[in-house]
């Protein structure tokens, strides 16, 4: 019974971390859109803080959640770098998952148009 609670807690934690990381990713992308207009302002300081928070959350999501999802230990610290590797060099279901996550969840919001 305790194992069930631990698994349920891990699933809830994973979903919440994933959602929070995605929201911070969207905020980080939004700050890149406004980069030129915020030079030297308080908004630039906030953008740097959001960027640092996005890096920390991406690392946590990569290590704590995607290690289980991808069934492998991470070679990269950031989730985007790991997904990029799987998209370009991977095979099978990991490549399909990385391509899907990039195309649906990441690329449309990145100012450059391609995140991974």
N, C-alpha and C positions, 0 to 999 in steps of 0.2 A: 504494500500500500504506500509506503514511503517513497518507493521508486517511482510510482505513478505521480505522486505530488512533485517530485523532482523533475520528471520529464515534462509535466504540464507547466511547471514554473519556467523551465528552460524555453519551452515553446512560446509562452507569453513574453518572456524577456526578449527573445529573438525577434518576434513580431514588432514589439515596441521599439527596439533598437533600430530595426530596419526602417520603420516609419519615421522615426526621429532623424535618422541619418539622411533619408531622402528629403525631408523638409529642409534640413540644413544645407544639403546639396543644392536644392532649388534657390535658397537664399544666397549661397555662394555664387551660383550662376548669375543671379540677378545683380550682384555687386560687380561682376565682370562686365555686364552690359552697361553699367553706369560708371565704369572706371574713369573715363576721360573727364567726366563732369564733376568728379568728386576729389580731384587732386588737392591735397593740402587742407582738407576739411575734416570735421568730426566724423563725417560719413566714411571717410577713408580709414580712420581708426576702427570703426565698427566693421568695415569690410575685412580688415586684417584679422580681427577677432573671429569673425564668422569663418574665414578661411582656415584659421588654426583649429577651430572647433570641428570643421568638416574633416580635416586631416586626422584628428584624434578619433572621431566617430567612425571614419572609414577604416581605420586600422583596427578598431575594436570589432566592427562588423566582420571584417576580413578574418580575423583570428578566431573570434568566439562563435560566429554563426556559419560563415562560408567554409570553414574547415569541415564542419559536419555536412553541409549541403553538397560540397564538391568531393567529399571523401578523400581529402588529401591535406597534408600540412602546407601552409603557405610558404612560397619562396619569396614573395614580395610583401612589403608592408601595407601598401594601399590596395583596396579592393579593385579599383579601376585598373591598376597595372596588372593585377592577377587576371581579371576578366579579359583584358586586352591580349594577354599571352594566350589564354585559352581560345579566344576568337581567331587569332592569327595562326597559332601553332597546334591547337588542340584537335582532337578527333572525337567523333561520336557525340554523346549527350552533353559533355562539358562544353564543347564548341557551340552546340545548338543553344544551350542555356545562356552562355556568354553573349552570343549574337542577339538572342531575344532580349536580354536585359539591356544591352546597349541600344538596340533599335527602339524599344518601347519606353524604357524608363530613364535612360541617360542622354542619348544623343539629341532628342528633340529640345532639350532645355539648355544644352551647352551652347554658348555664344559662337563657337567655331562650327557647330553643326555635327561634329563627330567627337564623342567623348572617349570611346574605346576603339 
